[in-house]
Amino acid sequence: MDFEIILNELKTCLSLEHPKNIGQENLDKLIDYAIKNGNREIVWRIALSYSNFNLDFTKIMLYFIEAKDEFYVIETLYAAGDDKIDLKLSKKKVLETNDNEFIGKVIEDVKLYYGVKSNKDLNKIIEGGSND
């Protein structure tokens, strides 16, 4: 699989025109390659491109949490969906940053995503896995 071809297409297009299911192992390799050779937008576009497949995008979420990039944290949630991200692990990693400003922004963004107002309701959703 030529990851460079995929990254080049994602540099000029919002998402891949006709992505094929590459499987979890190749997705993880592509994500690693994009993190080393691309930029945050390209990494997010990978989630957008492959979101119709039953793949796990937690690696992308954790990358944006480590970078403390709340914009791409919530955009990854919107692109991939909460059923394709380990929300409990993501919550743990957000809290482990000990960055109150970052944590607050992520909480507010995720509340908007789920349409809830209280932290208690949000926590129920995260601990349960989804809002369905």
N, C-alpha and C positions, 0 to 999 in steps of 0.2 A: 504494500500500500504506500503510495507516494503522498506523504503528508504535506509536502511543499506545494503540490498542485492544489490540495484542498485549501491551504492557507491563502494561496494566491487568489483563488476564486472568492474567498471570504473577504479579501481586502477590497474587492470591487463590488461585491453583492452582499445584501443584508443577510441572506442565507443561501445555502446550496440549492440549485435549481431542482435537482432530482437526487436527493441523498438516498443511499441504500443502507440497510441495516448492517453496520459493520461489526456488531457484537460489542460486548462490554470490554473485553481485553483490548481490542483495537481502539475503542473510544478512549479508554484511559491512556493509551500510548499517544493518541492524537492530542489529547488535552495536555499531556506532559510536553509534547513537542511544541504545541502552541504557546504554552507558558514560557518556554525557553526562547522561542523564536518569533513570537508575535507580540501582541499587546492585549490589554484587557478586553477591548471591543471584539477582537477576533475570538478570544476564549468564550465570551458570551455568545457570539454568533454560532459557535459550535453547539451550544445548548439549544439555541433556536432552530438550527438546521436538523438536529437529530431528535427533537422532542416528540415526534410522532411514533418513535420506537420505544419499546419497553426496556429502557436503559437507565442506569443510575447516574445522576448528575451531581452527586454529593461532592465529588472531587473539585468540580468547578466552584460550588458554593464555598467550600473550605478555602480555596485559593483566594476568593474575594474577601472572606472574613479575615484571613491572615493579612491581606493587604489593607484591611479596614476601609473597604470601599463600599459604603452602604448603598450607593446607587446601583452597582452591579449585583449586590446581594439580592435586592428586591427584584431587579430585572431578571436575574436567573430564576427566581421563584416564579415570576410571571411566564418566562419562556418555557421552562421545563415542567412546571406544575409541582404541587406539593407531594404528589404520589411518587415522584421520581427523585426525591431528595430526602436524606435522613434528617428530619427536622429536629429530633432530640439531640443528635450529635451537633447539628448546626447551632442550636440554642446553647449547648454547653460551650462550644468554641467561641461564640459571641461573648458570653459572660466571662470566659477566661481571658479575654483581652483586657479586662479591667479598665477599659476606656469608656467612662460614663457617657461622654458625648456620642460616641459611636453606638454604644448599646441603646441609648435613648432614641437615636435616629432609626436604627433598625427596628426597634419595638414599634415605633409610630408607623413606619412603612408597612410592617407586617400586619398591624391592626387594620390599616386601610385595605390591604390585600384581602383579608378575611371579612371585612365589614363589621368589626367588633370595636367596642369602645373601651372595655376594661382589660387590664392585664390578666385578671382572673379568667375571663372568657378566652383570651388568647392562649393562656397556658393550658386550658382544657383542650383546645384544638391541637396544640403542638404535642401534648402528651398522648392524645388519642390518635394522632396521625393525619387527620383531615377534618374538614368542616362539613362533609357530606352526611 
